[in-house]
Amino acid sequence: MMHKFCLVAITAVLLTACASLPRFTAPFPEVDSNGDGVIEWQEFKTRYPDSDAKAFLEADRNKNGDITPEEWQFFIEMQAS
């Protein structure tokens, strides 16, 4: 009985944690608020205030400090899979 309770409790915690993760689904122009053709850290953080630098760095595939439209599209597609 205790084992079953632990499994239910762990499942609930995991589902809650996954539900609270930010979903990166905004169209590129909504995140690129200054319209310069790239998403900078501050724009990303403004649109997704609960996210951390790890997500930004994951989206910035070439690690140059900006996210291009192609990088953003790839990042969104990877989040969906």
N, C-alpha and C positions, 0 to 999 in steps of 0.2 A: 504494500500500500504506500509506504514512504517513497519507494522508488518511482512509482507512478506520479506521485505529487511533485517530486523533484523534476521529472521530465516535463510536466505541465508548466511548472514555474520557469524553467529554463527556456522553454518555447515561448512563453509570454514575454520574457525579457528580450529575447532575440527579435521577436516581431516588433516590439515597441522600439527597439534601437534602430531597426531597419526602416521603420515608418518615419522616424525623425530625421533621417539623412536627407540633405537637400537634394532636390531633383533638378538637374541642370537641363532644362528644356526650352528656355527662352530663345526666341530667334536672335540671331547675331546682332541686328540693329538695335534691339532692346537693351542689350548689354553694352554695346559700343556707344555709350551715351554722348560722346563728343563727336562721333561720326568720322573719326580719322582712319577708319578701316582696320583697326586692331583693337583688341580688348586688353586694357592695361589692368594691373592688379587692383587699383582703386575702383575702377569701373566694375570689375568682377565682385569685389567685396561690397560695393554699394548694392548691386543686384542680388547678391547672395550673402547677406550679412552673417548667417550662421555657418558658413563654410570656412575652411581653413586654407592655408597656403598649399597644402598637399594637393588639393583638387585643382588649384590654378596651375601648379607645376605639372600635374598630369595632363592637363589640357594643352599646355605649352610644349608641344612635342619637340621643337627644335631648341628649346631652353634659351631663347633670346629675350625673355621678359615680356613678350606680347603674344596674344593669341590671334591668329589669322582666322578668316572665315573658314578656311579648309580645316584648320586644327579644331575649331569649334564644332564643325559638323561631325568630324571624326569622333570627338569627345562625346557628343550627344549620342551618336550611334553606339559607342562602346558602353554607355550607361544603360542603354535599352537592352543590351544583350546579357 
